[in-house]
Amino acid sequence: MNIGQAAAASGVSAKMIRYYESVGLTRPVLRTDSGYRVYSDDDVHTLRFIRRSRDLGFSVEQIAGLLALWQDRDRSSADVKRIALGHVAELEQKVAGLKQMIATLRHLSACCHGDDRPDCPILDDLALEPPAKPARRARSV
């Protein structure tokens, strides 16, 4: 099947299929004499795996690791679980950050009169110097 058919069958756009091939997430597929890509059912199955992984928010790097484990029949499920739980921790951290943003915006909105006056605590807060981020410690190698 051609790239358009593979895109329709997998739910991954042709542009993303080309990107995944360019970064090595998928193997290069066979090409016709005129240079068109030819996809097999296995290629489409891999693209569906990638799409589902992206739907769950895994990074390209994480997906590469998951693909390697998926294709390794001697894998340990503990390795897969470690990646999944690491991703859960990242998602929970993002959720906590989003909740903090919501709380801050609710507070600022409650302080704003929302009338015809130009005074606005929301804009005043946005204009403040951002707090300094804690310095990152160098990793010991």
Secondary structure, DSSP 8 states (H G I E B T S, - for coil): --HHHHHHHHT--HHHHHHHHHTTSS---EE-TTS-EE--HHHHHHHHHHHHHHHTT--HHHHHHHHHHHH-TT--HHHHHHHHHHHHHHHHHHHHHHHHHHHHHHHHHHH---SSSS--HHHHHHTS-------------
